[in-house]
Amino acid sequence: MATKKKSTITAAPKAGGSMMPWLGIAFIVVLLDQVTKITITRLFQLGDTKPLTGFFNLTLAYNRGAAFSFLSNQGGWQRYLFTAIALAAVAFIIYLLRRNAGQRMFCWALALIMGGAIGNLVDRLMHGHVIDFLDFYWRGLGHFPAFNVADSAITIGAILFIVDELRRVNKH
């Protein structure tokens, strides 16, 4: 009579869940970001503006710098700096997602930030600049710097990260 051997293969421990949902969220952010940028660049020329409300325009702008056009007037070296920062951030976020995949709000924050970073990284690699098109302003106070879907995801992710951290601190 043959005896069956029990399998000795064990799964690697998961850190509370799979990374796949978080990578999926990041992918959706990148997809939405790139589709909106492709659409705006096909409908607008650089500098074109279409008012939609009394506080919001669509406008095509190029940002060679970082947030709020930081370092945008430099000689071009900033493209490589911000590309390197984005690549390092994505690598670190993947590491954090692997270790903390079960922490929902933390991973939502990371996935949104990663998707936004990749969306703007694609622009830098393909065009040498980031494509911005969302232009908010308020009477007499001027225009907020134009931004895009990737920037919005990064901002929402940062807010979620802060909220998650405050909740964690308040528990202890």
PASEBA-1860 file (N, C-alpha, C; in nm, 3 decimals):
! residues 172
1> MATKKKST> 0.084/-0.116/0.000/0.000/0.000/0.000/0.090/0.124/0.000 ~ 0.065/0.213/-0.094/0.145/0.335/-0.107/0.093/0.440/-0.010 ~ 0.186/0.508/0.050/0.146/0.616/0.141/0.169/0.750/0.071 ~ 0.079/0.837/0.097/0.090/0.971/0.039/0.176/1.057/0.129 ~ 0.264/1.132/0.065/0.345/1.226/0.141/0.270/1.356/0.156 ~ 0.282/1.412/0.272/0.224/1.544/0.293/0.316/1.648/0.231 ~ 0.257/1.748/0.173/0.335/1.854/0.112/0.404/1.936/0.220 ~ 0.531/1.961/0.198/0.606/2.041/0.295/0.626/2.183/0.245
9> ITAAPKAG> 0.565/2.215/0.131/0.578/2.350/0.077/0.483/2.441/0.153 ~ 0.536/2.549/0.204/0.452/2.646/0.273/0.461/2.779/0.201 ~ 0.353/2.849/0.204/0.350/2.980/0.139/0.431/3.079/0.221 ~ 0.491/3.171/0.150/0.563/3.278/0.218/0.463/3.359/0.298 ~ 0.501/3.403/0.415/0.407/3.481/0.495/0.367/3.611/0.424 ~ 0.241/3.637/0.429/0.192/3.763/0.372/0.184/3.864/0.484 ~ 0.212/3.985/0.451/0.207/4.092/0.552/0.066/4.147/0.558 ~ -0.029/4.062/0.580/-0.166/4.106/0.599/-0.249/4.113/0.472
17> GSMMPWLG> -0.195/4.072/0.358/-0.274/4.074/0.237/-0.189/4.084/0.112 ~ -0.257/4.088/0.002/-0.192/4.093/-0.128/-0.163/4.237/-0.171 ~ -0.055/4.253/-0.246/-0.020/4.384/-0.301/-0.102/4.417/-0.425 ~ -0.162/4.317/-0.486/-0.228/4.336/-0.616/-0.335/4.445/-0.617 ~ -0.423/4.452/-0.518/-0.523/4.560/-0.523/-0.458/4.698/-0.524 ~ -0.350/4.714/-0.451/-0.283/4.844/-0.441/-0.211/4.878/-0.571 ~ -0.152/4.778/-0.633/-0.090/4.800/-0.764/-0.197/4.831/-0.868 ~ -0.314/4.768/-0.853/-0.426/4.797/-0.943/-0.473/4.941/-0.931
25> IAFIVVLL> -0.482/4.990/-0.809/-0.522/5.130/-0.786/-0.419/5.224/-0.849 ~ -0.292/5.196/-0.829/-0.187/5.279/-0.888/-0.198/5.277/-1.041 ~ -0.224/5.160/-1.098/-0.238/5.148/-1.243/-0.356/5.232/-1.294 ~ -0.467/5.229/-1.221/-0.585/5.308/-1.261/-0.551/5.458/-1.258 ~ -0.479/5.501/-1.157/-0.437/5.642/-1.149/-0.353/5.678/-1.270 ~ -0.254/5.594/-1.302/-0.167/5.621/-1.418/-0.250/5.626/-1.546 ~ -0.341/5.532/-1.561/-0.426/5.526/-1.680/-0.512/5.652/-1.694 ~ -0.581/5.691/-1.586/-0.663/5.812/-1.589/-0.579/5.936/-1.617
33> DQVTKITI> -0.463/5.942/-1.554/-0.373/6.056/-1.573/-0.330/6.066/-1.719 ~ -0.285/5.957/-1.775/-0.234/5.960/-1.912/-0.344/5.984/-2.014 ~ -0.462/5.925/-1.993/-0.573/5.948/-2.086/-0.614/6.095/-2.085 ~ -0.621/6.156/-1.969/-0.659/6.298/-1.962/-0.553/6.386/-2.026 ~ -0.426/6.353/-2.006/-0.318/6.432/-2.066/-0.315/6.418/-2.218 ~ -0.337/6.298/-2.267/-0.343/6.277/-2.413/-0.459/6.356/-2.472 ~ -0.574/6.351/-2.405/-0.692/6.423/-2.453/-0.666/6.573/-2.458 ~ -0.613/6.628/-2.351/-0.592/6.773/-2.346/-0.489/6.818/-2.449
41> TRLFQLGD> -0.384/6.738/-2.471/-0.283/6.778/-2.569/-0.334/6.767/-2.713 ~ -0.436/6.687/-2.735/-0.496/6.679/-2.869/-0.596/6.791/-2.893 ~ -0.655/6.843/-2.787/-0.758/6.947/-2.801/-0.703/7.089/-2.785 ~ -0.588/7.105/-2.721/-0.534/7.237/-2.688/-0.393/7.253/-2.743 ~ -0.357/7.376/-2.770/-0.219/7.414/-2.796/-0.163/7.471/-2.666 ~ -0.032/7.468/-2.651/0.030/7.522/-2.530/-0.021/7.663/-2.503 ~ -0.072/7.686/-2.381/-0.122/7.817/-2.342/-0.270/7.839/-2.367 ~ -0.335/7.753/-2.447/-0.479/7.766/-2.470/-0.554/7.749/-2.339
49> TKPLTGFF> -0.662/7.824/-2.322/-0.745/7.818/-2.202/-0.891/7.815/-2.241 ~ -0.967/7.729/-2.173/-1.112/7.725/-2.192/-1.178/7.741/-2.055 ~ -1.240/7.859/-2.030/-1.310/7.879/-1.902/-1.432/7.786/-1.892 ~ -1.447/7.721/-1.778/-1.560/7.633/-1.756/-1.654/7.686/-1.648 ~ -1.598/7.753/-1.549/-1.679/7.815/-1.443/-1.612/7.947/-1.407 ~ -1.664/8.013/-1.306/-1.606/8.138/-1.259/-1.481/8.117/-1.174 ~ -1.438/7.991/-1.157/-1.320/7.963/-1.076/-1.234/7.851/-1.134 ~ -1.269/7.801/-1.253/-1.198/7.686/-1.308/-1.188/7.694/-1.460
57> NLTLAYNR> -1.065/7.673/-1.509/-1.038/7.665/-1.653/-0.968/7.534/-1.684 ~ -0.981/7.491/-1.808/-0.889/7.393/-1.863/-0.784/7.472/-1.939 ~ -0.659/7.441/-1.919/-0.551/7.511/-1.988/-0.436/7.414/-2.007 ~ -0.364/7.427/-2.115/-0.249/7.339/-2.138/-0.122/7.412/-2.097 ~ -0.053/7.354/-1.999/0.072/7.412/-1.949/0.175/7.300/-1.935 ~ 0.301/7.336/-1.952/0.410/7.241/-1.933/0.490/7.283/-1.811 ~ 0.521/7.186/-1.727/0.597/7.212/-1.605/0.726/7.131/-1.611 ~ 0.837/7.200/-1.624/0.967/7.133/-1.629/1.024/7.113/-1.488
65> GAAFSFLS> 0.955/7.166/-1.388/1.002/7.155/-1.250/0.920/7.054/-1.172 ~ 0.905/7.084/-1.044/0.828/6.998/-0.954/0.702/7.074/-0.912 ~ 0.649/7.040/-0.797/0.527/7.103/-0.748/0.540/7.255/-0.749 ~ 0.434/7.322/-0.791/0.430/7.468/-0.799/0.541/7.524/-0.888 ~ 0.582/7.446/-0.987/0.686/7.483/-1.085/0.822/7.505/-1.020 ~ 0.845/7.445/-0.904/0.973/7.455/-0.836/1.085/7.408/-0.929 ~ 1.185/7.490/-0.948/1.303/7.465/-1.032/1.271/7.456/-1.182 ~ 1.156/7.504/-1.224/1.119/7.491/-1.365/1.203/7.577/-1.459
73> NQGGWQRY> 1.267/7.679/-1.408/1.345/7.769/-1.493/1.493/7.731/-1.499 ~ 1.526/7.612/-1.455/1.666/7.567/-1.457/1.700/7.515/-1.597 ~ 1.824/7.474/-1.616/1.874/7.438/-1.748/1.837/7.300/-1.799 ~ 1.760/7.223/-1.727/1.721/7.091/-1.773/1.768/6.978/-1.684 ~ 1.866/7.006/-1.598/1.916/6.902/-1.508/1.808/6.852/-1.413 ~ 1.708/6.938/-1.383/1.604/6.902/-1.287/1.520/6.784/-1.336 ~ 1.510/6.768/-1.469/1.437/6.653/-1.525/1.495/6.523/-1.471 ~ 1.628/6.513/-1.469/1.694/6.390/-1.425/1.683/6.373/-1.273
81> LFTAIALA> 1.690/6.484/-1.201/1.674/6.478/-1.056/1.535/6.427/-1.020 ~ 1.431/6.486/-1.080/1.294/6.446/-1.046/1.261/6.306/-1.097 ~ 1.324/6.264/-1.206/1.308/6.127/-1.253/1.368/6.030/-1.152 ~ 1.487/6.060/-1.103/1.552/5.974/-1.003/1.471/5.969/-0.874 ~ 1.420/6.083/-0.832/1.339/6.087/-0.709/1.213/6.001/-0.727 ~ 1.148/6.012/-0.842/1.026/5.933/-0.867/1.058/5.785/-0.867 ~ 1.166/5.744/-0.931/1.202/5.602/-0.933/1.232/5.550/-0.793 ~ 1.304/5.629/-0.714/1.334/5.589/-0.576/1.206/5.581/-0.493
89> AVAFIIYL> 1.117/5.677/-0.512/0.990/5.677/-0.438/0.907/5.554/-0.473 ~ 0.898/5.521/-0.600/0.820/5.404/-0.642/0.879/5.277/-0.582 ~ 1.011/5.263/-0.585/1.076/5.145/-0.527/1.046/5.135/-0.377 ~ 1.056/5.247/-0.306/1.030/5.248/-0.162/0.883/5.217/-0.133 ~ 0.793/5.271/-0.213/0.650/5.245/-0.194/0.619/5.097/-0.215 ~ 0.679/5.036/-0.317/0.657/4.892/-0.338/0.706/4.812/-0.218 ~ 0.820/4.849/-0.164/0.871/4.786/-0.042/0.770/4.800/0.072 ~ 0.719/4.922/0.092/0.621/4.945/0.200/0.492/4.870/0.176
97> LRRNAGQR> 0.447/4.861/0.052/0.325/4.786/0.022/0.342/4.638/0.053 ~ 0.458/4.584/0.021/0.486/4.442/0.051/0.479/4.416/0.201 ~ 0.533/4.506/0.277/0.538/4.487/0.423/0.407/4.516/0.492 ~ 0.321/4.600/0.431/0.201/4.649/0.501/0.074/4.634/0.418 ~ 0.068/4.534/0.333/-0.043/4.521/0.238/-0.180/4.512/0.305 ~ -0.185/4.477/0.432/-0.313/4.465/0.501/-0.363/4.593/0.566 ~ -0.283/4.697/0.565/-0.324/4.824/0.626/-0.391/4.910/0.520 ~ -0.522/4.910/0.522/-0.600/4.966/0.411/-0.574/5.114/0.383
105> MFCWALAL> -0.590/5.201/0.480/-0.575/5.344/0.452/-0.431/5.378/0.415 ~ -0.337/5.319/0.484/-0.196/5.341/0.455/-0.165/5.300/0.311 ~ -0.216/5.185/0.269/-0.190/5.136/0.134/-0.265/5.215/0.028 ~ -0.386/5.262/0.060/-0.455/5.354/-0.032/-0.368/5.476/-0.057 ~ -0.316/5.532/0.051/-0.231/5.651/0.039/-0.109/5.621/-0.048 ~ -0.042/5.510/-0.020/0.076/5.474/-0.097/0.043/5.448/-0.244 ~ -0.068/5.380/-0.270/-0.107/5.349/-0.408/-0.137/5.476/-0.487 ~ -0.206/5.571/-0.425/-0.235/5.697/-0.493/-0.108/5.776/-0.519
113> IMGGAIGN> -0.020/5.782/-0.421/0.107/5.854/-0.439/0.191/5.787/-0.548 ~ 0.197/5.654/-0.546/0.275/5.583/-0.646/0.218/5.603/-0.786 ~ 0.086/5.594/-0.800/0.023/5.616/-0.930/0.051/5.755/-0.982 ~ 0.042/5.855/-0.895/0.072/5.992/-0.936/0.218/6.011/-0.974 ~ 0.306/5.951/-0.897/0.450/5.962/-0.927/0.481/5.898/-1.062 ~ 0.422/5.783/-1.089/0.446/5.716/-1.217/0.385/5.796/-1.331 ~ 0.265/5.852/-1.311/0.202/5.933/-1.416/0.289/6.050/-1.457 ~ 0.344/6.122/-1.360/0.431/6.235/-1.392/0.567/6.189/-1.444
121> LVDRLMHG> 0.613/6.073/-1.397/0.738/6.016/-1.448/0.726/5.983/-1.597 ~ 0.614/5.927/-1.637/0.591/5.898/-1.779/0.604/6.026/-1.861 ~ 0.544/6.135/-1.814/0.556/6.263/-1.884/0.701/6.307/-1.897 ~ 0.775/6.301/-1.789/0.915/6.346/-1.791/0.997/6.263/-1.891 ~ 0.972/6.133/-1.892/1.048/6.046/-1.982/1.007/6.065/-2.127 ~ 0.878/6.084/-2.152/0.830/6.096/-2.289/0.842/6.236/-2.347 ~ 0.823/6.339/-2.264/0.814/6.476/-2.314/0.921/6.569/-2.259 ~ 0.984/6.532/-2.150/1.082/6.621/-2.088/1.018/6.720/-1.993
129> HVIDFLDF> 0.888/6.712/-1.975/0.813/6.800/-1.886/0.683/6.731/-1.846 ~ 0.619/6.783/-1.743/0.491/6.731/-1.698/0.380/6.815/-1.761 ~ 0.277/6.749/-1.808/0.162/6.816/-1.869/0.061/6.848/-1.760 ~ 0.029/6.977/-1.745/-0.071/7.023/-1.649/-0.186/7.087/-1.724 ~ -0.308/7.081/-1.667/-0.422/7.137/-1.738/-0.538/7.180/-1.650 ~ -0.535/7.153/-1.522/-0.642/7.195/-1.432/-0.602/7.328/-1.369 ~ -0.680/7.431/-1.395/-0.646/7.568/-1.354/-0.758/7.625/-1.268 ~ -0.735/7.631/-1.137/-0.832/7.690/-1.044/-0.786/7.829/-1.004
137> YWRGLGHF> -0.882/7.916/-0.982/-0.850/8.052/-0.941/-0.966/8.108/-0.861 ~ -0.940/8.217/-0.792/-1.044/8.284/-0.715/-1.030/8.433/-0.737 ~ -1.142/8.498/-0.757/-1.147/8.643/-0.783/-1.034/8.719/-0.718 ~ -0.961/8.793/-0.789/-0.860/8.881/-0.734/-0.743/8.815/-0.664 ~ -0.755/8.690/-0.626/-0.647/8.621/-0.556/-0.552/8.552/-0.653 ~ -0.589/8.547/-0.778/-0.502/8.487/-0.878/-0.527/8.338/-0.898 ~ -0.443/8.280/-0.979/-0.456/8.140/-1.018/-0.364/8.053/-0.934 ~ -0.418/7.941/-0.890/-0.337/7.837/-0.829/-0.254/7.776/-0.942
145> PAFNVADS> -0.131/7.731/-0.919/-0.055/7.670/-1.029/-0.134/7.554/-1.091 ~ -0.132/7.545/-1.224/-0.203/7.437/-1.293/-0.147/7.303/-1.248 ~ -0.235/7.202/-1.248/-0.194/7.069/-1.206/-0.267/6.965/-1.289 ~ -0.257/6.837/-1.254/-0.314/6.729/-1.332/-0.369/6.619/-1.242 ~ -0.415/6.511/-1.300/-0.472/6.399/-1.224/-0.365/6.336/-1.134 ~ -0.243/6.321/-1.184/-0.135/6.262/-1.104/-0.110/6.347/-0.979 ~ -0.103/6.478/-0.997/-0.082/6.568/-0.883/-0.196/6.555/-0.782 ~ -0.318/6.542/-0.833/-0.434/6.527/-0.745/-0.424/6.398/-0.664
153> AITIGAIL> -0.383/6.289/-0.730/-0.369/6.161/-0.660/-0.261/6.169/-0.553 ~ -0.151/6.235/-0.584/-0.043/6.251/-0.486/-0.093/6.330/-0.365 ~ -0.167/6.437/-0.391/-0.219/6.520/-0.282/-0.318/6.443/-0.195 ~ -0.411/6.372/-0.258/-0.508/6.291/-0.182/-0.436/6.183/-0.104 ~ -0.337/6.119/-0.167/-0.258/6.018/-0.097/-0.187/6.075/0.024 ~ -0.129/6.193/0.010/-0.060/6.257/0.122/-0.156/6.288/0.236 ~ -0.276/6.335/0.202/-0.378/6.363/0.304/-0.417/6.234/0.376 ~ -0.441/6.127/0.299/-0.476/5.998/0.361/-0.363/5.947/0.450
161> FIVDELRR> -0.241/5.966/0.406/-0.125/5.925/0.485/-0.124/5.999/0.620 ~ -0.149/6.128/0.618/-0.151/6.207/0.741/-0.266/6.162/0.831 ~ -0.385/6.143/0.774/-0.500/6.098/0.852/-0.471/5.962/0.914 ~ -0.413/5.870/0.836/-0.380/5.737/0.887/-0.280/5.748/1.002 ~ -0.181/5.832/0.987/-0.081/5.847/1.091/-0.142/5.909/1.217 ~ -0.230/6.008/1.201/-0.296/6.068/1.317/-0.384/5.965/1.389 ~ -0.454/5.883/1.313/-0.536/5.777/1.374/-0.449/5.678/1.450 ~ -0.335/5.644/1.394/-0.243/5.550/1.457/-0.188/5.608/1.587
169> VNKH> -0.150/5.736/1.586/-0.097/5.802/1.704/-0.204/5.812/1.812 ~ -0.327/5.842/1.773/-0.435/5.857/1.870/-0.474/5.724/1.935 ~ -0.447/5.613/1.869/-0.477/5.481/1.928/-0.381/5.449/2.042 ~ -0.262/5.506/2.037/-0.160/5.474/2.138/-0.154/5.584/2.234
END
